[in-house]
Amino acid sequence: MIIELYEAPVSDLTETIESPISNTSGELPDQEPKLDLGDMLGSFDSQEEAIAFLEEQASRQNQQITDSQVVAFNAYTHVAGLTVTFQNQDQSTQQKNYYLVTDEGY
């Protein structure tokens, strides 16, 4: 299984991350909204590898990951939300949202 990591659009981080797939009942692919491939950060063999990639990127910016949460939007889509909490050197924190897209079922 391959997992692609995408950066989610910047939004109000006090709200939960929204699925980029609006219709989960199976519309034709050309009718579905698409993830912008320009936002793809990489392809990985597991969620753990994707998070390890983010940890490496954070360490280059003198940050560390203190928490990460993966939430499946529902049982019928191949997209999950990933919320990561980064801690800066000054102990302040910030959150960023990502999408994990699997090739499962394709």
Secondary structure, 3 states (H helix, E strand, C coil): CCEEEEECCCCCCCCCCCCCCCCCCCCCHHHCCCCCHHHEEEEECCHHHHHHHHHHHHHHCCCEEEEEEEEECCCCCCEEEEEEEEECCCCCEEEEEEEEEECCCC
